[in-house]
Amino acid sequence: MGIVMDNHLDNNSPDQTKQTNNVKMLILGSGPAGLSAALYAARANLEPVVLTGMELGGQVSLTNTVENYPGFPDGVGGQELVDLFQKQAERFGARIEYDTATKVYLAQRPFKVQTYNGEYTTETIIIATGAQAVHLDVPGEKELTGRGVSYCATCDGWFFKDKDVVVVGGGDSALEESIFLTRYAKSITIIHRRDSLRAGVILQQRAFDHPKIKFLWNSVITKILGDESVKKVEIKNLSTNKKSELPTDGVFIFIGHNPNTQLFVGCLDLDEKGYIKTDRLFSTDVPGVYVAGEAGDPTFRQVVTSAGMGAAAAMQAIRFIQEHEEKQSVVVQSA
């Protein structure tokens, strides 16, 4: 759930020609993590500013129906859920800016963040820029996303009760999600471009042993076909170059996620996959900078967990600001 930031960072001085806005808390990203953080910060009278990035709401805004967010027993549209998050945060004083961060300066506080439209100085930053699922980039994928094409079995598996689906991938995620889908789907065909899996041995054995799961080796999807929903996929065998069609009701793609953290390379500690490292309180290695949601979460990647992380990160940032203000007050009184 997040935004794609410019892959650009330098240590030069910020552009002095841009208008500077001074805020106590700046939130980068407007998905569930960012908007939940904004709600908590706004209720603490911090008047946080949220930079939406390229897309208000992040990935969840593209989801047709969210079935597993608490409080909505009949499900809720992804865009509707984002709208509710936004209204609630704005009600308490959060400000939503349709703008994108392009450079960050974290060497000293107040931090400086340049955007397309201006510049901010801020006491704290919450990074909620999210992550993006790696796509196949084949015809029909974009058009049928949310109408049979999915990147989350936990989110969408329920819609495929007694249906035939295909899963793309050969790693742990692909097999874990395939096994999860067996709760709902009638059959799962795992399509993998190699003749062996990259997943752990135990997961492989579970998948091989499951009567609902079968494999299509040395193959890739070249097209996803359907009008209102997915009807079939075109498959190419990489050994023979022969193409064929396979009827299916759904396509689940699990070939990886890329966190939207390029902006922070060189100024924050990232792991080998690009996720920002934090402690258990969502603090980074720079005091006053926090992470919430999928920019720091390679494991869960759910709307509800991202929202919870956003709330927790905001609470930590609020405490940070309060402690800093108390220290300043003591210094002033003793002067």
VEXBADREN-532268 format. One record per residue: residue in three letters; x, y, z of N, C-alpha, C in turn; chain. Coordinates in steps of 0.02 Angstrom, whole numbers. Layout:
<pts>
PT    r  n.east  n.north    n.up  ca.east  ca.north   ca.up  c.east  c.north    c.up  c
PT  ala       X        Y       Z        X         Y       Z       X        Y       Z  A
...
</pts>
This chain:
<pts>
PT    r  n.east  n.north    n.up  ca.east  ca.north   ca.up  c.east  c.north    c.up  c
PT  met      42      -58       0        0         0       0      45       61       0  A
PT  gly      52       97     -58       99       151     -53     109      188    -117  A
PT  ile     166      222    -121      178       265    -178     248      253    -204  A
PT  val     258      267    -266      324       260    -297     358      327    -294  A
PT  met     416      329    -262      452       391    -255     508      394    -307  A
PT  asp     531      455    -322      586       462    -369     648      429    -341  A
PT  asn     682      392    -383      744       360    -362     801      410    -368  A
PT  his     800      460    -323      848       514    -327     863      539    -257  A
PT  leu     926      541    -240      945       565    -173    1014      594    -178  A
PT  asp    1023      654    -152     1091       680    -146    1096      717     -80  A
PT  asn    1156      739     -65     1168       771      -1    1180      847      -9  A
PT  asn    1160      873     -67     1167       945     -77    1114      982     -38  A
PT  ser    1121     1047     -34     1072      1087       2    1007     1088     -36  A
PT  pro     950     1091      -1      885      1095     -34     880     1157     -77  A
PT  asp     835     1153    -126      823      1208    -171     791     1266    -134  A
PT  gln     827     1322    -129      804      1379     -90     749     1417    -125  A
PT  thr     736     1403    -189      684      1439    -226     615     1412    -212  A
PT  lys     609     1352    -183      544      1322    -171     514     1348    -105  A
PT  gln     447     1351    -103      413      1371     -43     423     1319      12  A
PT  thr     440     1342      73      452      1296     128     393     1296     176  A
PT  asn     370     1235     192      316      1226     240     344     1193     302  A
PT  asn     331     1221     360      356      1194     423     301     1155     458  A
PT  val     313     1091     470      263      1049     503     297     1007     556  A
PT  lys     258      983     604      285       940     656     292      868     632  A
PT  met     245      846     590      248       777     566     230      775     492  A
PT  leu     272      743     454      260       734     382     254      659     369  A
PT  ile     201      640     336      188       569     321     193      559     246  A
PT  leu     237      513     226      249       500     156     210      437     137  A
PT  gly     155      446     101      114       389      81      44      394     109  A
PT  ser      -6      375      68      -76       386      87    -116      322      84  A
PT  gly     -84      264      95     -120       202     102    -145      194     173  A
PT  pro    -168      134     191     -193       122     260    -143      142     314  A
PT  ala     -78      129     303      -27       146     353     -23      222     361  A
PT  gly     -17      257     305       -9       330     308     -70      365     336  A
PT  leu    -130      344     315     -190       378     338    -207      361     411  A
PT  ser    -190      300     433     -199       284     503    -151      324     546  A
PT  ala     -89      331     524      -41       373     559     -66      445     563  A
PT  ala     -95      469     508     -121       537     506    -178      546     556  A
PT  leu    -221      496     562     -277       500     610    -251      508     681  A
PT  tyr    -203      465     700     -177       467     768    -140      533     782  A
PT  ala    -101      555     733      -64       618     743    -111      678     745  A
PT  ala    -163      676     704     -211       731     704    -248      736     771  A
PT  arg    -265      678     799     -299       677     864    -254      702     920  A
PT  ala    -189      702     908     -141       730     956    -127      804     942  A
PT  asn    -168      833     897     -162       905     880     -96      923     847  A
PT  leu     -68      877     810       -5       891     776     -14      917     705  A
PT  glu     -76      917     680      -91       941     612     -43      910     561  A
PT  pro     -40      844     557        7       812     510     -11      826     438  A
PT  val      40      824     396       31       830     324      47      763     292  A
PT  val       2      740     249       11       677     212      25      694     139  A
PT  leu      81      670     114       95       675      43      69      612       9  A
PT  thr      21      620     -35      -12       561     -64      33      522    -111  A
PT  gly      82      555    -142      120       521    -194      79      517    -257  A
PT  met      94      467    -298       63       462    -364     -10      438    -360  A
PT  glu     -29      409    -303      -95       378    -299    -122      380    -228  A
PT  leu    -176      416    -218     -207       418    -152    -234      349    -135  A
PT  gly    -214      323     -78     -240       259     -55    -195      200     -68  A
PT  gly    -146      206    -112     -101       151    -125    -137       92    -159  A
PT  gln    -110       32    -149     -135       -27    -184    -207      -44    -165  A
PT  val    -227      -31    -104     -294       -51     -83    -347      -13    -123  A
PT  ser    -331       46    -146     -380        85    -185    -396       52    -251  A
PT  leu    -353        5    -273     -364       -31    -336    -400      -97    -325  A
PT  thr    -413     -114    -262     -445      -177    -246    -521     -170    -250  A
PT  asn    -552     -215    -286     -624      -210    -297    -662     -216    -231  A
PT  thr    -649     -268    -192     -683      -278    -128    -633     -303     -77  A
PT  val    -634     -273     -18     -593      -295      38    -639     -333      86  A
PT  glu    -627     -398      94     -671      -440     134    -645     -452     205  A
PT  asn    -582     -436     217     -552      -455     281    -530     -396     324  A
PT  tyr    -562     -338     314     -548      -282     359    -603     -280     411  A
PT  pro    -585     -280     476     -635      -283     529    -686     -226     525  A
PT  gly    -748     -242     542     -800      -191     544    -843     -188     482  A
PT  phe    -826     -228     431     -864      -228     369    -884     -300     353  A
PT  pro    -936     -326     385     -953      -397     376    -973     -415     305  A
PT  asp    -996     -366     266    -1014      -379     197    -960     -358     148  A
PT  gly    -901     -341     174     -847      -317     132    -855     -243     118  A
PT  val    -803     -214      90     -803      -142      73    -757     -132      13  A
PT  gly    -778      -88     -31     -736       -72     -88    -671      -40     -67  A
PT  gly    -617      -55    -102     -552       -28     -84    -552       48     -84  A
PT  gln    -579       79    -136     -580       152    -140    -626      181     -86  A
PT  glu    -681      147     -72     -726       171     -19    -690      170      48  A
PT  leu    -651      118      61     -615       113     124    -564      170     130  A
PT  val    -529      184      76     -481       239      76    -516      306      89  A
PT  asp    -574      315      58     -611       378      68    -631      386     142  A
PT  leu    -650      332     174     -669       335     244    -608      350     288  A
PT  phe    -551      318     272     -489       334     308    -473      408     303  A
PT  gln    -477      434     241     -460       504     229    -506      551     267  A
PT  lys    -571      540     262     -619       584     296    -608      585     371  A
PT  gln    -594      527     399     -584       523     471    -521      561     493  A
PT  ala    -467      553     454     -406       589     471    -414      665     463  A
PT  glu    -448      685     409     -458       757     397    -505      788     448  A
PT  arg    -551      749     473     -598       774     524    -561      801     585  A
PT  phe    -504      770     602     -466       790     661    -408      837     645  A
PT  gly    -402      857     582     -352       908     566    -294      887     523  A
PT  ala    -294      825     498     -241       805     451    -250      842     385  A
PT  arg    -195      856     352     -197       889     287    -170      843     233  A
PT  ile    -209      830     183     -189       785     128    -165      828      70  A
PT  glu    -104      817      49      -75       855      -7     -61      808     -65  A
PT  tyr     -87      825    -123      -75       784    -183      -7      803    -211  A
PT  asp      43      774    -182      112       791    -198     156      731    -184  A
PT  thr     216      731    -211      262       674    -205     330      698    -182  A
PT  ala     359      664    -133      427       679    -111     477      659    -165  A
PT  thr     526      701    -177      577       686    -227     647      681    -197  A
PT  lys     659      714    -140      724       710    -106     711      715     -31  A
PT  val     753      680       8      749       687      81     818      703     108  A
PT  tyr     820      742     162      882       761     195     874      744     269  A
PT  leu     906      691     291      895       664     358     956      671     403  A
PT  ala    1006      709     381     1068       714     420    1058      752     485  A
PT  gln    1009      798     487      997       836     547     923      856     550  A
PT  arg     901      871     611      833       894     621     833      970     629  A
PT  pro     780     1003     604      723       974     569     743      944     502  A
PT  phe     711      889     486      724       857     422     696      900     366  A
PT  lys     724      890     307      699       927     248     678      877     195  A
PT  val     622      891     165      594       848     112     574      893      54  A
PT  gln     602      880      -4      581       916     -64     527      876    -101  A
PT  thr     481      913    -131      427       882    -169     423      915    -237  A
PT  tyr     378      890    -278      368       922    -343     344      993    -336  A
PT  asn     305     1008    -283      273      1073    -277     305     1119    -225  A
PT  gly     352     1094    -186      380      1137    -134     430     1101     -91  A
PT  glu     434     1122     -29      482      1094      18     452     1095      88  A
PT  tyr     470     1044     127      446      1040     196     505     1033     244  A
PT  thr     499     1065     301      542      1048     358     497     1017     411  A
PT  thr     523      968     446      480       931     491     520      901     548  A
PT  glu     488      895     606      521       865     664     522      789     659  A
PT  thr     471      760     628      467       687     622     441      669     553  A
PT  ile     461      610     531      437       582     467     412      511     479  A
PT  ile     354      496     451      331       427     449     330      405     376  A
PT  ile     369      354     362      375       329     294     323      273     285  A
PT  ala     275      285     241      222       236     227     214      230     152  A
PT  thr     270      222     118      271       223      45     253      156      14  A
PT  gly     245      104      55      219        41      31     266        1     -12  A
PT  ala     236      -47     -46      273       -91     -92     227     -108    -150  A
PT  gln     256     -133    -203      217      -152    -261     232     -224    -279  A
PT  ala     179     -262    -294      189      -330    -319     222     -328    -387  A
PT  val     267     -374    -399      298      -380    -464     246     -409    -513  A
PT  his     238     -377    -569      188      -398    -618     219     -440    -673  A
PT  leu     176     -477    -707      199      -516    -765     210     -470    -825  A
PT  asp     172     -415    -828      174      -369    -885     156     -404    -950  A
PT  val      99     -439    -948       73      -472   -1008       5     -443   -1025  A
PT  pro     -17     -448   -1087      -83      -423   -1106    -138     -453   -1063  A
PT  gly    -184     -410   -1042     -241      -431   -1002    -230     -427    -927  A
PT  glu    -168     -424    -905     -155      -423    -833    -183     -361    -800  A
PT  lys    -165     -303    -826     -188      -240    -797    -264     -234    -802  A
PT  glu    -290     -250    -861     -361      -242    -873    -405     -285    -827  A
PT  leu    -380     -344    -810     -419      -392    -771    -398     -396    -697  A
PT  thr    -354     -350    -676     -338      -347    -605    -400     -328    -565  A
PT  gly    -415     -367    -514     -476      -358    -475    -536     -393    -505  A
PT  arg    -527     -423    -563     -581      -460    -597    -556     -530    -615  A
PT  gly    -517     -557    -570     -489      -624    -580    -414     -626    -573  A
PT  val    -381     -571    -585     -309      -566    -574    -297     -537    -504  A
PT  ser    -257     -572    -464     -246      -551    -395    -173     -562    -376  A
PT  tyr    -152     -525    -326      -84      -532    -298     -87     -549    -224  A
PT  cys    -146     -570    -200     -155      -584    -129    -209     -637    -118  A
PT  ala    -188     -698    -102     -236      -752     -90    -276     -739     -26  A
PT  thr    -244     -712      25     -279      -698      87    -335     -648      76  A
PT  cys    -323     -599      31     -374      -548      18    -430     -575     -25  A
PT  asp    -414     -615     -76     -462      -631    -129    -481     -704    -135  A
PT  gly    -450     -747     -96     -464      -819    -103    -536     -837     -97  A
PT  trp    -572     -803     -53     -642      -819     -40    -685     -814    -103  A
PT  phe    -665     -769    -149     -704      -759    -210    -700     -818    -258  A
PT  phe    -655     -865    -245     -643      -920    -292    -664     -987    -263  A
PT  lys    -718     -986    -224     -745     -1048    -198    -766    -1094    -255  A
PT  asp    -741    -1156    -254     -758     -1206    -304    -740    -1185    -375  A
PT  lys    -689    -1143    -381     -665     -1121    -447    -596    -1151    -462  A
PT  asp    -579    -1149    -525     -513     -1170    -547    -469    -1108    -554  A
PT  val    -410    -1109    -523     -365     -1051    -526    -295    -1074    -543  A
PT  val    -255    -1026    -568     -184     -1039    -579    -144     -993    -533  A
PT  val     -87    -1016    -514      -40      -978    -473      26     -974    -511  A
PT  val      55     -914    -514      118      -905    -549     173     -894    -497  A
PT  gly     226     -934    -500      282      -927    -455     307     -994    -430  A
PT  gly     367     -993    -400      396     -1055    -376     432    -1048    -309  A
PT  gly     422     -990    -277      454      -979    -213     408     -994    -154  A
PT  asp     431     -977     -94      392      -990     -34     322     -958     -37  A
PT  ser     319     -895     -59      255      -860     -61     206     -895    -107  A
PT  ala     229     -915    -165      185      -948    -213     156    -1012    -184  A
PT  leu     197    -1052    -150      172     -1114    -122     129    -1103     -60  A
PT  glu     149    -1056     -19      108     -1041      41      39    -1017      20  A
PT  glu      36     -973     -29      -28      -947     -52     -68    -1001     -88  A
PT  ser     -35    -1044    -124      -70     -1099    -158    -103    -1145    -107  A
PT  ile     -66    -1162     -55      -93     -1205      -3    -152    -1171      32  A
PT  phe    -147    -1105      43     -202     -1068      71    -263    -1071      26  A
PT  leu    -252    -1065     -39     -308     -1065     -87    -346    -1131     -89  A
PT  thr    -314    -1185     -68     -348     -1250     -68    -409    -1250     -21  A
PT  arg    -413    -1201      24     -472     -1196      67    -534    -1178      26  A
PT  tyr    -523    -1145     -30     -579     -1120     -69    -584    -1151    -139  A
PT  ala    -529    -1149    -176     -530     -1167    -247    -541    -1242    -256  A
PT  lys    -569    -1259    -313     -578     -1329    -332    -512    -1359    -354  A
PT  ser    -473    -1320    -391     -407     -1343    -413    -360    -1285    -419  A
PT  ile    -295    -1298    -409     -242     -1248    -416    -188    -1276    -461  A
PT  thr    -174    -1240    -514     -118     -1259    -558     -62    -1209    -549  A
PT  ile      -6    -1232    -524       52     -1188    -515      94    -1188    -579  A
PT  ile     102    -1128    -607      140     -1120    -669     208    -1092    -650  A
PT  his     261    -1129    -669      328     -1108    -651     374    -1112    -711  A
PT  arg     416    -1061    -718      458     -1056    -777     517    -1105    -777  A
PT  arg     529    -1138    -723      583     -1187    -719     555    -1257    -707  A
PT  asp     599    -1306    -702      576     -1375    -690     586    -1396    -617  A
PT  ser     601    -1347    -574      606     -1360    -503     588    -1296    -466  A
PT  leu     569    -1304    -402      545     -1248    -362     601    -1218    -320  A
PT  arg     592    -1154    -302      640     -1121    -258     618    -1123    -186  A
PT  ala     557    -1144    -174      529     -1144    -106     564    -1195     -62  A
PT  gly     553    -1188       4      582     -1235      51     555    -1305      42  A
PT  val     595    -1353      64      579     -1424      52     513    -1444      83  A
PT  ile     499    -1421     144      437     -1440     178     377    -1413     140  A
PT  leu     381    -1350     118      326     -1321      79     316    -1359      14  A
PT  gln     371    -1377     -18      366     -1414     -81     329    -1480     -69  A
PT  gln     347    -1515     -16      316     -1580      -5     241    -1572      10  A
PT  arg     223    -1520      47      153     -1508      61     114    -1496      -4  A
PT  ala     144    -1456     -48      111     -1441    -112     106    -1504    -155  A
PT  phe     160    -1542    -160      160     -1603    -201     108    -1653    -175  A
PT  asp      99    -1655    -110       55     -1704     -80     -19    -1683     -83  A
PT  his     -33    -1620     -97     -102     -1597     -93    -141    -1617    -156  A
PT  pro    -198    -1649    -148     -235     -1673    -207    -263    -1618    -252  A
PT  lys    -269    -1557    -226     -297     -1502    -267    -244    -1467    -308  A
PT  ile    -180    -1480    -294     -126     -1441    -326     -91    -1484    -379  A
PT  lys     -82    -1454    -438      -41     -1486    -490       7    -1433    -518  A
PT  phe      55    -1455    -558      108     -1411    -581     114    -1412    -657  A
PT  leu     131    -1353    -683      146     -1346    -754     216    -1317    -758  A
PT  trp     264    -1359    -778      335     -1340    -774     359    -1307    -839  A
PT  asn     415    -1271    -832      448     -1240    -890     400    -1199    -932  A
PT  ser     356    -1163    -898      303     -1127    -934     293    -1057    -906  A
PT  val     268    -1013    -949      252      -944    -929     185     -925    -959  A
PT  ile     151     -880    -926       90      -851    -954     108     -794   -1001  A
PT  thr      82     -796   -1061       95      -743   -1110      36     -697   -1121  A
PT  lys     -25     -720   -1103      -85      -678   -1107    -135     -701   -1055  A
PT  ile    -174     -653   -1029     -230      -668    -986    -293     -646   -1023  A
PT  leu    -339     -692   -1033     -395      -679   -1079    -461     -678   -1041  A
PT  gly    -506     -634   -1062     -572      -628   -1033    -600     -559   -1047  A
PT  asp    -665     -553   -1042     -697      -488   -1052    -711     -454    -985  A
PT  glu    -764     -475    -951     -780      -447    -886    -739     -479    -830  A
PT  ser    -715     -539    -842     -675      -575    -792    -628     -623    -828  A
PT  val    -581     -651    -790     -533      -699    -819    -570     -762    -842  A
PT  lys    -554     -783    -903     -583      -845    -930    -530     -898    -945  A
PT  lys    -471     -876    -966     -418      -923    -983    -352     -886    -988  A
PT  val    -298     -925    -990     -232      -896    -999    -198     -930   -1058  A
PT  glu    -157     -892   -1093     -114      -920   -1146     -47     -936   -1114  A
PT  ile     -23     -997   -1126       38     -1021   -1094      89    -1040   -1148  A
PT  lys     151    -1023   -1134      205     -1042   -1179     252    -1090   -1143  A
PT  asn     265    -1148   -1173      313     -1195   -1146     383    -1172   -1167  A
PT  leu     426    -1158   -1120      492     -1131   -1135     539    -1183   -1165  A
PT  ser     523    -1246   -1157      565     -1299   -1186     549    -1311   -1260  A
PT  thr     485    -1305   -1277      464     -1320   -1345     442    -1258   -1384  A
PT  asn     432    -1201   -1349      404     -1140   -1377     333    -1148   -1402  A
PT  lys     301    -1202   -1384      233     -1214   -1404     185    -1176   -1357  A
PT  lys     133    -1146   -1388       84     -1109   -1349      19    -1148   -1344  A
PT  ser     -15    -1140   -1288      -79     -1173   -1277    -122    -1128   -1233  A
PT  glu    -186    -1145   -1226     -231     -1108   -1184    -257    -1152   -1128  A
PT  leu    -264    -1122   -1069     -289     -1158   -1011    -348    -1119    -981  A
PT  pro    -409    -1148    -981     -465     -1114    -949    -453    -1106    -874  A
PT  thr    -470    -1048    -847     -462     -1036    -776    -507     -979    -755  A
PT  asp    -525     -978    -691     -567      -925    -664    -526     -870    -630  A
PT  gly    -463     -885    -615     -422      -835    -580    -348     -846    -591  A
PT  val    -311     -791    -586     -238      -793    -593    -208     -758    -533  A
PT  phe    -172     -796    -492     -138      -768    -433     -63     -765    -448  A
PT  ile     -35     -705    -442       35      -694    -462      77     -681    -400  A
PT  phe     126     -724    -389      170      -718    -330     242     -726    -352  A
PT  ile     267     -675    -384      337      -677    -408     379     -623    -375  A
PT  gly     354     -596    -319      393      -549    -280     360     -482    -269  A
PT  his     387     -445    -221      365      -377    -206     426     -331    -205  A
PT  asn     417     -270    -227      470      -220    -224     448     -163    -180  A
PT  pro     482     -152    -123      463       -95     -80     480      -29    -114  A
PT  asn     438       20    -103      449        87    -131     494      128     -85  A
PT  thr     557      109     -84      604       139     -37     666      167     -71  A
PT  gln     663      174    -138      723       198    -174     746      266    -149  A
PT  leu     699      305    -126      714       373    -104     762      374     -44  A
PT  phe     764      318      -7      800       318      57     866      279      55  A
PT  val     885      257      -5      949       223     -13    1005      271       5  A
PT  gly    1048      251      50     1105       292      70    1093      335     131  A
PT  cys    1030      340     153     1018       380     214     980      342     268  A
PT  leu     954      283     252      924       239     302     950      168     292  A
PT  asp     947      129     345      971        60     341     917       16     309  A
PT  leu     933      -13     251      888       -56     215     914     -128     215  A
PT  asp     868     -177     211      891      -246     206     908     -264     134  A
PT  glu     927     -326     122      950      -345      55     895     -342       3  A
PT  lys     832     -341      23      776      -336     -24     750     -265     -32  A
PT  gly     779     -219       5      759      -149      -1     709     -126      50  A
PT  tyr     688     -170      97      642      -149     149     681     -110     203  A
PT  ile     649      -58     230      682       -17     281     683      -55     346  A
PT  lys     741      -59     377      748       -94     441     722      -50     498  A
PT  thr     685      -81     544      660       -46     602     668      -90     664  A
PT  asp     662      -59     722      658       -99     783     584     -117     795  A
PT  arg     569     -147     852      501      -170     864     452     -113     875  A
PT  leu     478      -52     882      435         7     891     432       49     828  A
PT  phe     453       19     772      448        50     705     495      110     695  A
PT  ser     547      113     737      597       166     730     651      143     682  A
PT  thr     676      189     641      732       176     597     797      191     634  A
PT  asp     853      188     599      916       205     630     927      281     634  A
PT  val     879      320     610      881       393     618     826      413     667  A
PT  pro     844      438     726      793       458     775     744      509     745  A
PT  gly     680      495     755      629       540     729     599      517     663  A
PT  val     628      465     633      603       437     570     575      367     583  A
PT  tyr     513      356     563      478       293     577     452      264     512  A
PT  val     438      199     514      412       164     455     349      127     473  A
PT  ala     300      129     429      238        92     439     216       61     374  A
PT  gly     187        1     378      161       -31     318     214      -67     279  A
PT  glu     200      -78     215      240      -124     175     309     -100     157  A
PT  ala     325      -37     168      394       -14     158     442      -48     207  A
PT  gly     414      -71     263      455      -107     312     426     -174     331  A
PT  asp     379     -200     291      345      -262     308     345     -310     249  A
PT  pro     395     -354     245      396      -404     191     355     -466     206  A
PT  thr     325     -469     265      293      -531     290     217     -532     283  A
PT  phe     183     -483     312      110      -487     317      74     -455     258  A
PT  arg      90     -392     244       63      -358     184     -13     -359     182  A
PT  gln     -46     -342     238     -118      -339     241    -141     -268     259  A
PT  val    -202     -251     238     -228      -185     254    -230     -174     330  A
PT  val    -254     -224     366     -262      -216     438    -195     -211     474  A
PT  thr    -145     -249     452      -79      -243     485     -46     -177     468  A
PT  ser     -54     -154     407      -25       -89     388     -57      -33     428  A
PT  ala    -124      -36     436     -158        15     475    -134       15     548  A
PT  gly    -125      -45     576     -100       -50     644     -30      -23     651  A
PT  met      13      -38     602       81       -11     604      80       65     599  A
PT  gly      35       92     558       30       165     552      12      198     618  A
PT  ala     -36      168     653      -57       194     718       1      192     767  A
PT  ala      37      134     769       92       126     816     149      174     800  A
PT  ala     166      182     737      220       227     717     203      299     737  A
PT  ala     140      318     727      119       385     746     124      396     821  A
PT  met     105      346     860      110       352     933     183      362     955  A
PT  gln     228      325     921      299       334     938     324      403     917  A
PT  ala     302      427     860      323       493     837     295      547     883  A
PT  ile     233      538     906      204       586     953     245      590    1017  A
PT  arg     265      532    1043      306       531    1104     374      566    1091  A
PT  phe     402      553    1032      466       584    1015     460      660    1016  A
PT  ile     407      686     986      397       758     984     387      786    1055  A
PT  gln     347      752    1094      334       775    1163     398      776    1204  A
PT  glu     438      724    1199      501       722    1237     548      777    1214  A
PT  his     551      789    1149      594       842    1123     571      911    1148  A
PT  glu     505      922    1148      479       986    1171     492      996    1246  A
PT  glu     486      942    1284      500       946    1356     573      964    1370  A
PT  lys     618      933    1331      690       949    1339     703     1021    1323  A
PT  gln     672     1046    1268      682      1116    1249     656     1163    1303  A
PT  ser     600     1144    1334      570      1185    1387     617     1189    1447  A
PT  val     648     1133    1465      695      1132    1520     755     1175    1507  A
PT  val     781     1172    1444      839      1213    1426     822     1287    1431  A
PT  val     763     1306    1407      742      1376    1408     735     1401    1480  A
PT  gln     704     1360    1523      693      1378    1593     759     1386    1632  A
PT  ser     808     1345    1613      871      1347    1649     919     1400    1623  A
PT  ala     901     1430    1566      946      1480    1535     944     1545    1574  A
</pts>
